[in-house]
């Protein structure tokens, strides 16, 4: 049985579908193509928001994503790569880069 993705983070589904076509071991910090998939999804998600609103939205999405990924059946999900990428962006990224 598949754990249903929460509606609040359904914006990630196309990215997860695309990342599922990658070899699982290739989803790491060195995979710029995988990162491009995440960044494109994030740009769509945050487009038009202010920096404070984008930070709040991203924090909430990260919390929901982490909770969803805690399900045992999602242990091999590319969502873990997405979580790591988004977490890194949230900490080290300039949110303005993702708002246009």
C-alpha angles and dihedrals in degrees: 000000000000121000107238114240112242113253092236091067099034087114085078096059097089090049092048090049090051093045090050087069091062122089104262093232090055093063098098141111092282096060105097092174091058090046090052089057091053094044092050091052091046092051090054091048096050101035111133097010125123117246093256092047091047091052091050093047092049093048091051092046091050091052092050092045092050091049092048093047091053089079109108093230089061095057091113097039120130082228087088089062090048091050092052093047093048092045090053092048091049091053103036106017130096102238092208088071090065101044101077 
